[in-house]
Structure formats: structure tokens, C-alpha cells
Amino acid sequence: MEGRSVVCFSIPVLAFFVMIFVSIQANFSSAATDSISAGQSLSGKQTIVSEDGTFELGFFTPGVPKVLSRRLRLTGN
């Protein structure tokens, strides 16, 4: 069996690399987008930014206490 090597990983090491891979994929999938399709929604502090970065569309909550409404905001540079 000379010339042949066997690589063994323990479960924690393998799990670590899987977590790193998944987190990298999650970062790429959450990258900014400039479009939205039917059935998709914006939530929380998500926004849509135009391709050239000129406009940003999203929702915000007014600073008035006890107001639970959300408002649409379109900002331009």
C-alpha cells in the first residue's frame, strides 16, 4: 500500500467545514438585489437598491412611540 494515502476527518472537523461552506453560500444568496419577483416580499430592514446605487426602496417605522405602522420609503442620491 505504498504511495496511497488515506485522509480521515473527525466529525467535528467535517461539521466545521460544512458550516463554513453554508455560511459562505448564505452570504452570497443574501447579496443586494435590484429586482423583486411576484410572490417575493421585503421584511425587516431589507431594501432594494437600483443597479447604479441611485435609488433605494424599503420600509421604515416612524419614530413616534406606540405607532405600529410601517411606511414605504424611496430615497435617491
C-alpha positions, -999 to +999 in steps of 0.1 A: +000+000+000+029+024-005+021+056-024-015+055-013-026+079+015-059+079+034-073+111+048-096+108+077-116+137+092-133+136+125-170+145+127-163+179+144-138+189+118-161+179+090-190+197+106-168+229+109-161+229+072-197+223+063-208+252+085-182+275+068-194+264+034-231+270+043-223+305+058-204+315+026-234+304+005-258+323+027-238+355+023-239+352-015-276+345-015-284+375+007-264+399-015-282+431-025-306+429-054-322+454-077-353+435-085-381+416-069-405+390-084-442+383-078-446+363-046-414+377-030-415+402-002-394+426+018-392+422+055-374+438+084-347+462+071-344+446+037-342+471+008-340+470-030-312+492-044-311+502-081-283+488-102-263+520-102-270+527-065-290+558-071-323+547-055-332+526-025-367+512-018-377+498+016-399+501+046-394+520+078-412+525+111-418+562+121-401+573+153-434+581+170-439+560+201-467+534+201-470+536+163-470+501+148-474+511+112-447+507+085-441+533+058-427+529+023-395+549+017-378+557-016-346+575-013-323+588-040-287+600-041 
